[in-house]
Amino acid sequence: MQGKVERVEPLPARDLIRLTLRSDGAGVPPRVRINLPIGDAPDGLGEGAVIGLRARLMPPADAAVPGGYDFARGAWFAGIGATGRGFAPVRVIRRAAGEGLRAGLTSHILSRLPGSRGGIAAALATGDEGAITLADADAMRRAGLAHLLSVSGLHITAAVGATMLLVMRLLALSPWLAIRWRLPLVAAAAGALAAIGYTWLTGSQVPTIRSCVAALLVLAALVLGREAMTLRLVAGGAIAVMLVWPEAVTGPSFQLSFTAIAAIVTLHDHPRVAGWFRQRDESWRRRILREGAALLLTGVVVEAALMPIAVFHFHKAGLYGAAANIVAIPLTTFVVMPLEAAALLADTVGLGPPVWWLTDLALRLLLVIAHRVAALPGSGIALPTMSAAAFALIVGGGLWLMLWRTRVRHWGLLPILLGGWWMMQAPAPDLLVTGDGRHMAVRVDGRLALLRERAGDYTRAMLAENGGIDGEPLPLSEQAAARCSADACIVTLRSTERAWRIVATRSAYPVDRAALIGACHAADIVVSERRLPRSCRPRWLRLDAPLLRRTGGIAIDLESRRVRTVLQPGDRHPWRIARLSRSGAGCPTICPARGRARARSAAVHRRGWRDRAEPSRPRDGNI
C-alpha cells in the first residue's frame, strides 16, 4: 500500500513507531494505523511524508471479552479502518518537509533524560507517552497517578496559571503600564494563548481540547467579572464538548474529568467547607496544617467520586490515590513542570545540564512515590465487571447530591448505597473466552488460570482485569482440577449444585474425530477456535468458531448459568455491521461492501450462510 503519513508516534519502550496513514484508497480503508519496528524506519519518515510498504492489516478489534475495551468503537469515531504491522523495506516516495516541532521537542527531551524519566518529561511537554516503560506506567496507574501522564486539566491549569502570574509580575514592573492597562485582562489573554498553544503542542487530543475549552470558559468568566468555578460553568464545558464529540460522553476520560471538577466545585460550595478553607489570620504552622488537611479532604472526595467510574471502565479501584496525589500533584505542578520549562529555556543558551539534573531528580522522586504506593497491599483492588444498572444508580445519586442545595440532596445517598451494594454483589465470571476462541480463562480456587501459557502480556492483563483478579494468571496445565495435553485441556469446576466438565482445544493440529466427539458428549461446555462437527454435542454449550463469530467474547457464571456476550442480536452499530457482513468477512469498518455485494450485507448471520473466510467442513477422520 501507499499512503501519506498523518501522525508519527514513537514508542521507544516497545521499540516501535506507530504511524497513522491516509491511504491511496486502493483496496484499503482511507485511514489505517500501522506499527513499524524502529529499525525499519527509513530516513525522511515524518508527518507529511508519502511512503509505500507491505503491511498485514486487520479490522479494528471488538472487545475481547464482555466488559473489555472496545477498540472497534473508538477506531470508528477516530476514522481508523484497519490496524496492523508494517514490514521492511519501507519506500519513501516523498520525504517529510522536516521534523515537526512536537517530534523535535520529544527527541530533545529524550536525549536529555533517559528511560521513563524522559518519557514522563516528554508526556508533560508534548503528550507523547511512548518512552515510559510498562512497569513504570503500571506503577503510576496502581498508585492513582496515571492522570499526571495525560495532558488534561491539571496541566492546562498549571500552564495558564504560570503564564498569567509571569505576565502580571512582568507588566507590573512598569508603573506606566500598571496605571493605564487592565493587567488582569492582559494576563487572561496571555493565559488563553498559553492554553491554546499548549493544546496544539501536545497533539490536540480530545481530553486536552476539552480541558482547554474549560480553561477558556474560566478565563472568560474572570474577564466578565463572574465567579469562575461554578457548576453552571462545568455544565457549559460539558455541553460544548458534547456538541462537538457526542461519543465522548460514554468514555472514561469525559466522565472522570467532569466528575472530578464537579466534585471539587460542590465540595468548596458547601458553607462549612468554604468557611474552613477561607484564609484567616493564623500562624504559619496552623495554616500549613489547615491547607494540607483541605488538600487531603479534596483528594478523598475526588477519589470517592471517581471510584465507581474507574470500577465500571477499568474494573479496578485504588485505596491510596488520595494520599499519593497530595505529594505527587504539587511535585509535578510546582517542581517538575517549572524545572522542565526552565531546562528547555536554558538549553537555548547552553546552560541546561544543571537544570536537567534537578528535573531528573524530581522525576526519580515521582517514580519512587509511584512504586512505593503501588507495592502497598490493596493498592489496586480488582472487581468484576459492574452492571450498567448499578453504575446508573451511582451516577444518578451523585448528580442528585451535587445539583441540589437543600437537605433534599441527602436523598442521593440512597441510590449511591444501593448501586454500591449491587456493585459489590456482582459475581466474578467462572469462564472467559475471547472472541477468536484462542484464549480461555478459568477461575480455579479463587485464581485465574489460562488455557495457553504463551498468551501475550496484553491478553493476560485483559483477562485478569475482566476476571476480577489482581495478579498474574496461572497456567491451566499446572492446576490439579485440569488434565492437559498438547492439543486440549479437560477441567472440572464445582459450583454449589454440581460439577462442570469443560473441554477446550489449544492447538491447530488435527485431533482424532472419534476421540473429540467422545469428549464432547462427556462435557458440559466445549471451547474451540476451530469449527467443530455437528456431532460434537456437549450437555450445555458448544463454543466454536462459527458461534464465537456471532457472539464475540463470552463470560459465563456457572452458579447462575448466566452467559454474557460482546455482540448482541440486532446490534446495528456501523463498527459491528462490517464484522458480520457476508460481503467481506472482515472488511474494515471504514471499507464498506461494493457493488452487488453491498446488497447482500447483513448485520446477523442466517442459517446456512457461510462467510467467505470460513473453512469448509472437514470430510476425513480428523478435525
C-alpha positions in Angstrom: 0.0 0.0 0.0 0.9 3.7 -0.3 -0.2 6.5 2.0 0.6 9.9 3.4 1.8 10.0 7.0 -0.6 11.9 9.2 0.9 11.2 12.6 4.1 9.6 13.9 4.1 8.3 17.5 7.5 7.0 18.7 7.2 4.1 21.2 10.8 3.6 22.4 9.7 1.5 25.3 8.4 -1.1 22.8 11.0 -0.5 20.0 8.2 0.6 17.7 6.9 3.6 15.7 3.2 4.0 15.3 2.1 5.5 12.0 -1.3 6.8 11.1 -1.6 6.8 7.3 -4.0 8.4 4.8 -4.0 5.6 2.2 -4.3 5.9 -1.5 -7.7 4.0 -1.4 -6.5 1.0 -3.4 -8.4 -1.8 -1.6 -7.7 -0.5 1.9 -9.6 1.9 4.2 -8.9 5.6 3.9 -7.0 5.8 7.2 -5.0 3.0 8.8 -2.7 2.7 11.8 0.5 0.6 11.5 3.2 -0.3 14.0 6.6 -0.4 12.5 9.9 -1.6 14.2 12.1 1.3 14.9 15.0 -0.3 13.0 12.8 -0.4 9.8 12.0 3.3 9.9 13.9 5.0 6.9 15.3 8.5 6.8 12.7 11.1 5.8 9.9 9.4 7.6 7.7 12.1 9.3 4.4 13.8 9.2 3.6 14.8 5.6 5.8 12.1 4.0 4.4 9.7 1.4 5.5 6.1 1.8 5.0 2.7 0.3 5.2 -0.5 2.3 3.8 -4.0 2.9 1.6 -4.4 5.9 -0.6 -7.1 7.4 -3.9 -5.3 8.2 -6.8 -6.4 10.4 -10.2 -4.8 11.2 -10.2 -2.9 14.5 -10.9 -5.5 17.2 -14.0 -5.7 19.2 -13.8 -6.1 22.9 -12.1 -9.5 23.5 -14.5 -10.4 26.4 -17.6 -8.7 27.9 -16.6 -5.6 29.8 -13.3 -5.2 27.9 -12.1 -2.2 25.9 -14.0 -1.9 22.6 -11.3 -0.7 20.2 -13.6 -1.0 17.2 -15.9 1.6 18.6 -13.0 4.0 19.3 -11.5 3.4 15.9 -14.8 4.1 14.1 -15.0 7.6 15.7 -11.3 8.2 15.0 -11.8 7.3 11.4 -9.4 4.4 11.6 -10.5 1.5 9.4 -7.7 -1.0 10.0 -4.6 -1.6 12.2 -1.6 -3.9 11.7 2.1 -4.3 11.4 4.4 -3.0 8.6 7.3 -4.8 7.2 10.6 -3.6 5.7 11.6 -2.3 3.3 9.7 1.0 3.6 9.9 3.2 0.5 9.9 6.9 1.0 8.2 8.3 -2.1 8.2 11.9 -0.8 10.2 12.9 2.2 8.8 14.9 5.1 9.5 18.6 5.0 11.3 18.3 8.3 11.0 17.1 11.8 8.0 18.8 13.3 8.2 21.0 16.5 6.4 18.3 18.6 8.6 15.5 17.4 11.7 17.5 17.7 10.9 18.6 21.2 10.2 15.0 22.2 13.5 13.8 20.7 15.4 16.6 22.5 13.9 15.8 25.9 14.6 12.0 25.5 18.2 12.9 24.7 18.5 14.8 28.0 16.7 12.3 30.3 16.9 8.5 29.9 14.3 5.9 30.3 10.9 6.5 31.9 12.0 9.8 33.3 12.5 11.2 29.8 9.2 9.6 28.9 7.3 11.4 31.7 9.0 14.7 30.8 8.1 14.2 27.2 4.5 13.4 28.2 4.3 16.6 30.2 5.7 18.7 27.4 4.3 17.1 24.2 1.8 14.5 25.3 4.0 11.7 24.0 4.0 8.7 26.5 5.7 6.2 24.3 9.0 6.1 26.2 7.5 5.2 29.5 8.2 1.5 30.3 5.3 -0.8 31.0 6.4 -1.4 34.6 6.6 2.3 35.4 3.3 3.0 33.7 1.6 0.2 35.6 3.1 1.6 38.9 1.7 5.0 38.1 -1.7 3.5 37.3 -1.9 1.4 40.5 -0.8 4.4 42.6 -3.6 6.5 41.2 -1.1 8.8 39.4 -1.8 7.9 35.8 -3.7 11.2 35.3 -0.4 13.0 35.6 0.8 11.4 32.4 -2.1 12.5 30.2 -2.2 16.2 29.5 -5.5 17.4 30.8 -7.0 19.9 33.2 -4.2 19.8 35.7 -1.5 20.6 33.1 -3.5 23.2 31.3 -4.3 24.9 34.6 -0.6 24.9 35.6 0.4 26.4 32.2 -2.3 29.1 32.3 -1.6 30.0 35.9 2.1 30.2 35.4 1.7 32.4 32.3 -0.8 34.7 34.0 1.5 35.1 37.0 4.5 35.7 34.9 2.8 38.3 32.7 1.2 40.1 35.7 4.5 40.4 37.5 6.5 41.5 34.5 4.0 44.1 33.4 3.6 45.4 37.0 7.2 46.3 37.0 6.3 49.3 34.8 4.2 51.9 36.7 3.1 53.4 33.4 1.6 50.1 32.2 0.1 49.3 35.7 -1.8 52.6 35.7 -3.0 52.6 32.1 -3.7 48.9 31.3 -6.0 46.4 32.9 -3.3 44.0 33.7 -5.6 41.1 34.8 -7.3 41.3 31.3 -3.9 41.2 29.6 -2.8 38.3 31.8 -6.0 36.4 31.0 -5.5 36.9 27.3 -1.9 35.6 27.6 -3.2 32.6 29.6 -5.7 31.9 26.8 -2.9 31.9 24.3 -0.9 29.6 26.5 -3.8 27.2 26.8 -4.3 27.1 23.1 -0.6 26.8 22.3 -0.1 24.0 24.9 -3.0 22.1 23.5 -1.6 22.4 19.9 1.9 21.4 21.1 0.6 18.2 22.9 -1.1 16.9 19.8 -4.6 18.4 20.2 -6.0 15.2 21.7 -9.7 15.2 22.7 -9.1 15.3 26.5 -6.6 18.2 26.1 -9.0 20.1 23.9 -11.8 19.6 26.4 -9.5 20.9 29.2 -8.6 23.9 27.0 -12.2 24.7 26.4 -12.9 24.6 30.1 -9.9 26.9 30.8 -11.1 29.4 28.2 -14.5 29.4 29.8 -13.0 30.1 33.2 -10.9 32.9 31.8 -13.9 34.4 30.1 -15.8 34.4 33.4 -12.9 36.2 35.1 -12.8 38.8 32.3 -16.6 39.4 32.7 -16.3 39.7 36.4 -18.3 36.5 37.1 -17.5 33.7 39.6 -15.1 31.4 37.8 -15.8 28.0 39.2 -19.4 27.1 39.3 -21.5 24.1 38.4 -23.0 26.2 35.6 -19.6 26.6 34.1 -18.9 22.9 34.4 -22.2 22.2 32.6 -21.3 24.7 29.9 -18.0 23.0 29.3 -19.7 19.6 29.2 -22.3 20.8 26.7 -19.6 22.3 24.5 -17.7 19.0 24.4 -20.9 17.0 23.7 -21.8 19.3 20.8 -18.5 18.5 19.1 -17.8 15.0 20.3 -21.0 13.4 21.5 -19.4 10.0 21.6 -17.1 11.2 24.3 -19.9 11.1 26.9 -19.7 7.3 27.2 -15.9 7.3 27.5 -13.9 7.3 30.8 -12.0 10.4 30.0 -15.0 12.7 29.8 -16.7 11.1 32.8 -13.5 11.3 35.0 -12.7 14.9 34.1 -16.1 16.4 34.6 -16.9 14.3 37.7 -13.7 15.5 39.3 -14.3 19.1 38.6 -18.0 18.9 39.7 -16.9 17.2 42.9 -14.4 19.9 43.7 -16.8 22.7 43.0 -19.6 21.0 45.0 -17.3 20.5 48.0 -16.0 24.0 48.0 -19.5 25.4 47.7 -20.6 23.8 50.9 -20.9 26.5 53.6 -19.0 24.6 56.3 -16.2 23.6 54.0 -16.0 27.0 52.4 -15.6 28.5 55.9 -12.9 26.1 56.8 -11.0 26.7 53.6 -11.3 30.5 53.8 -8.0 32.3 54.6 -7.6 33.9 58.0 -5.0 35.4 60.3 -3.1 32.5 61.9 0.4 31.2 62.4 2.2 29.6 59.5 2.1 26.2 61.2 -1.6 26.2 61.6 -2.0 27.5 58.0 0.1 24.7 56.6 -1.8 22.1 58.6 -5.2 23.5 57.6 -4.3 23.7 53.9 -2.8 20.2 54.0 -6.0 18.9 55.5 -8.0 20.8 52.9 -5.9 19.2 50.1 -6.4 15.7 51.7 -10.1 16.2 52.0 -10.4 17.3 48.4 -8.4 14.3 47.3 -10.5 11.9 49.3 -13.7 13.4 47.9 -12.4 13.3 44.3 -11.2 9.7 44.7 -14.6 8.6 46.1 -16.4 10.3 43.2 -14.1 8.7 40.6 -14.0 5.2 42.1 -17.3 4.0 40.5 -16.2 5.2 37.1 -12.8 3.5 37.4 -14.5 0.3 38.5 -17.0 0.4 35.6 -14.4 1.1 32.9 -11.2 -0.5 34.3 -12.6 -3.0 36.9 -10.1 -1.7 39.5 -10.1 0.7 42.4 -7.2 2.1 44.5 -7.1 2.9 48.2 -4.1 5.2 48.4 -4.6 7.5 45.4 -5.7 10.5 47.6 -2.6 10.2 49.8 -0.2 9.7 46.8 -1.7 12.7 45.0 -1.1 15.0 48.0 2.6 14.7 47.3 2.6 13.9 43.6 0.4 16.7 42.3 2.4 19.6 44.0 5.6 17.8 43.0 4.5 17.7 39.3 2.9 21.1 39.2 5.3 23.2 41.2 8.6 21.4 40.7 8.8 19.1 37.7 7.0 21.3 35.1 8.7 24.6 36.1 12.1 22.8 36.1 11.5 21.3 32.8 10.4 24.6 31.3 13.5 26.3 32.8 15.7 23.5 31.4 14.3 23.9 27.9 14.9 27.6 28.0 18.4 27.2 29.5 19.3 24.9 26.6 18.9 27.8 24.2 22.0 29.4 25.7 23.8 26.1 26.6 23.1 26.2 30.4 20.6 23.3 30.5 22.5 20.4 32.1 22.3 21.5 35.7 18.6 22.2 35.4 18.0 18.9 33.7 19.8 17.2 36.6 17.4 18.8 39.0 14.5 17.7 36.7 15.8 14.2 36.7 16.0 14.2 40.5 12.4 15.3 40.8 11.2 12.7 38.3 13.1 10.0 40.2 11.2 11.0 43.3 7.9 10.9 41.5 8.6 7.3 40.3 9.7 6.3 43.8 6.4 7.5 45.2 4.5 5.6 42.4 6.4 2.3 43.0 6.2 2.5 46.8 2.4 3.2 46.8 1.8 0.6 44.1 3.6 -2.0 46.3 1.3 -1.5 49.3 -1.3 -4.1 50.0 -4.7 -3.2 48.5 -3.2 -0.5 46.2 -5.2 -2.0 43.3 -8.4 -3.8 44.2 -9.7 -5.8 41.3 -13.5 -6.1 40.9 -15.7 -8.0 38.5 -17.5 -6.1 35.7 -20.1 -3.7 37.1 -23.6 -3.8 35.6 -24.8 -0.8 33.8 -27.8 -0.5 36.1 -25.6 -0.3 39.2 -23.5 2.3 37.5 -26.5 4.3 36.5 -27.8 4.3 40.1 -24.5 5.6 41.5 -24.2 8.3 38.8 -27.8 9.4 39.3 -27.3 9.6 43.1 -24.1 11.5 42.6 -25.7 14.1 40.3 -28.6 14.5 42.9 -26.0 15.2 45.6 -24.2 17.7 43.5 -27.1 19.6 42.0 -29.4 20.1 45.0 -28.6 22.8 47.6 -31.2 21.9 50.3 -31.5 18.9 52.6 -33.2 17.1 49.7 -29.7 16.4 48.4 -29.2 13.7 51.1 -31.7 11.5 49.3 -29.0 11.0 46.7 -27.2 8.8 49.1 -29.9 6.1 48.8 -29.2 5.2 45.1 -25.5 5.5 45.7 -25.6 3.0 48.5 -27.9 0.7 46.5 -25.6 0.9 43.5 -22.6 0.3 45.6 -24.2 -2.8 47.2 -25.1 -4.0 43.7 -21.6 -3.5 42.5 -20.1 -5.5 45.4 -22.5 -8.4 44.8 -21.6 -8.8 41.2 -20.2 -12.3 40.7 -16.9 -12.8 39.1 -17.1 -15.0 35.9 -16.1 -18.6 36.2 -15.2 -18.8 32.5 -13.9 -16.2 30.0 -13.5 -17.0 26.3 -12.1 -14.5 23.8 -13.9 -13.8 20.6 -11.4 -15.7 18.5 -11.6 -18.8 20.7 -7.9 -19.0 21.2 -7.8 -17.9 24.8 -9.8 -19.2 27.8 -9.5 -18.2 31.4 -11.0 -20.4 34.2 -11.5 -19.5 37.8 -9.8 -22.2 39.9 -9.7 -21.8 43.7 -10.0 -18.0 43.5 -7.3 -17.6 40.9 -7.4 -17.3 37.2 -5.8 -20.0 35.0 -5.1 -19.6 31.3 -5.6 -22.3 28.6 -2.5 -21.1 26.7 0.6 -20.4 28.6 2.2 -18.3 25.9 -0.6 -15.7 25.9 0.8 -12.2 25.4 1.1 -9.6 28.1 -1.9 -7.7 26.9 -4.1 -10.8 26.8 -3.0 -11.9 30.2 -3.7 -8.5 31.8 -7.0 -8.1 30.0 -8.3 -11.5 31.1 -7.2 -10.9 34.7 -8.7 -7.4 34.8 -12.1 -8.6 33.5 -12.0 -11.7 35.7 -11.8 -9.5 38.8 -8.3 -10.8 39.7 -5.4 -8.6 40.8 -2.4 -10.7 40.0 -0.7 -12.8 37.3 -2.9 -15.6 35.9 -1.6 -19.2 36.3 -1.2 -21.9 33.7 -4.2 -24.2 33.5 -2.0 -27.2 32.8 -0.5 -26.9 36.3 -3.8 -27.0 38.2 -5.0 -30.1 40.0 -8.5 -29.7 38.5 -7.2 -29.9 35.0 -5.8 -32.6 32.7 -4.0 -31.1 29.7 -2.2 -32.5 26.6 -0.5 -30.6 23.8 -3.9 -30.4 22.0 -6.6 -30.0 24.6 -7.4 -29.5 28.3 -10.2 -31.0 30.4 -11.0 -29.1 33.6 -13.6 -29.8 36.3 -15.2 -26.8 38.1 -17.5 -27.1 41.1 -20.5 -24.9 41.9 -22.8 -25.3 44.9 -25.1 -27.6 42.9 -22.9 -29.7 40.7 -19.6 -30.2 38.9 -19.0 -28.8 35.5 -16.7 -30.5 32.9 -15.1 -28.2 30.3 -13.1 -29.3 27.3 -11.0 -26.8 25.3 -8.7 -27.3 22.4 -5.5 -25.4 22.4 -3.6 -26.3 19.2 -4.1 -26.1 15.5 -3.0 -29.7 14.9 -5.5 -32.4 13.7 -7.4 -34.2 16.5 -8.9 -37.6 16.2 -12.5 -37.2 15.3 -13.9 -40.1 17.4 -11.9 -39.0 20.5 -13.1 -35.4 20.1 -16.8 -36.5 19.7 -16.5 -38.7 22.8 -15.0 -35.9 24.8 -17.8 -33.6 23.6 -20.5 -36.0 24.8 -18.9 -36.2 28.3 -18.5 -32.5 28.6 -20.9 -29.7 29.7 -19.0 -27.0 27.7 -16.7 -27.3 24.8 -14.5 -24.4 23.7 -12.5 -24.3 20.4 -11.1 -21.8 18.0 -11.9 -24.2 15.1 -15.2 -25.3 13.6 -16.5 -28.4 15.4 -18.6 -31.1 13.7 -22.3 -31.2 14.3 -21.9 -34.5 16.0 -20.0 -32.7 18.8 -22.9 -32.2 21.2 -21.9 -31.2 24.8 -24.6 -31.2 27.5 -24.8 -27.4 27.6 -22.7 -25.1 25.4 -20.6 -25.6 22.2 -18.4 -22.5 21.8 -16.7 -23.0 18.4 -15.6 -20.6 15.7 -19.0 -20.1 13.9 -20.7 -19.3 17.2 -18.0 -17.0 18.5 -18.1 -15.1 15.3 -21.7 -14.2 16.0 -21.3 -13.7 19.8 -17.8 -12.3 20.2 -16.2 -13.0 23.6 -18.2 -14.8 26.2 -18.3 -14.6 30.0 -20.1 -17.4 32.0 -21.2 -17.5 35.6 -21.8 -21.2 36.3 -23.7 -20.6 39.6 -26.5 -18.7 37.9 -25.9 -20.1 34.4 -25.7 -16.6 33.1 -24.0 -16.1 29.8 -22.8 -12.6 28.6 -21.6 -11.9 25.1 -19.8 -9.0 23.5 -22.0 -8.9 20.4 -25.8 -8.6 20.9 -28.5 -9.7 18.4 -29.8 -6.8 16.3 -26.8 -4.6 17.0 -26.8 -2.2 14.0 -23.8 0.0 15.0 -21.6 0.5 12.0 -18.5 -0.9 13.6 -20.4 -4.2 14.2 -22.2 -4.5 10.8 -18.9 -4.8 8.9 -17.8 -7.7 11.1 -20.9 -9.7 10.4 -21.2 -8.8 6.7 -21.4 -11.7 4.3 -19.9 -9.5 1.6 -16.5 -9.1 3.1 -16.0 -11.4 6.1 -13.8 -9.0 8.0 -13.8 -5.9 5.8 -12.6 -3.0 8.0 -15.3 -0.7 9.3 -14.4 2.2 7.0 -14.3 -0.1 4.0 -17.9 -0.9 3.1 -19.0 -3.5 0.6 -19.2 -2.5 -3.1 -21.5 -3.3 -6.0 -23.6 -6.4 -5.8 -22.0 -7.5 -2.6 -23.4 -4.4 -0.8 -27.0 -5.6 -1.3 -26.2 -8.9 0.4 -24.7 -7.4 3.5 -26.4 -8.3 6.8 -26.0 -7.5 10.4 -26.6 -11.1 11.6 -25.7 -14.4 10.0 -28.5 -16.5 8.8 -28.8 -20.3 8.8 -26.9 -21.9 6.0 -24.7 -18.8 5.3 -21.0 -19.2 5.5 -18.5 -16.3 5.4 -16.1 -16.5 2.5 -13.3 -16.6 5.1 -14.7 -19.7 6.8 -13.1 -23.0 6.1 -15.3 -25.7 4.7 -16.2 -28.7 6.9 -13.6 -31.5 7.2 -14.5 -34.7 5.5 -11.9 -37.0 6.8 -11.4 -38.6 10.2 -9.6 -35.6 11.7 -10.8 -32.2 12.9 
